[in-house]
Amino acid sequence: MNTENILVPFDQYSKDLRSLYHAFSLAERIKAKVFVLFFKQENDIVTPFEKACMNMIQSACEEEMSVSFHIANDLFQNEILNIINTEHIDLIVISAGDSNMESSIKAVVPKLSVQVIKVEDKNNINLN
């Protein structure tokens, strides 16, 4: 696998960090950069999930991993296509339990040449 840039998208309904754990683990092994894209409304408060996500990102940065965190307020399809194209994303990692994100990604992926990994649980992944 020749992956250099990994995207992990979340929205305001995301509740599962398995995709981020998996992306960090993979990125560490192959020396890839992880892009975390968080979709939220402009006036939304910081949720416990977002705080946990930020804590993971901070820990990864302390371990000298290359991580970039982005907050998106625009339409999902516009933002996801923009980051995939501008950052040359090779792989998207999503959690299996995040059905909103999964359906949104499935709507965009046919327009792109990017692989998607759906993380089922710690020991089981689904390559779409």
Secondary structure, DSSP 8 states (H G I E B T S, - for coil): ----EEEEEE-TT----HHHHHHHHHHHHHT-EEEEEEE--TT----HHHHHHHHHHHHHHHTT--EEEEEE-S-HHHHHHHHHHHTT--EEEEETT-HHHHHHHHHHGGGS--EEEEEEETTEEEE-
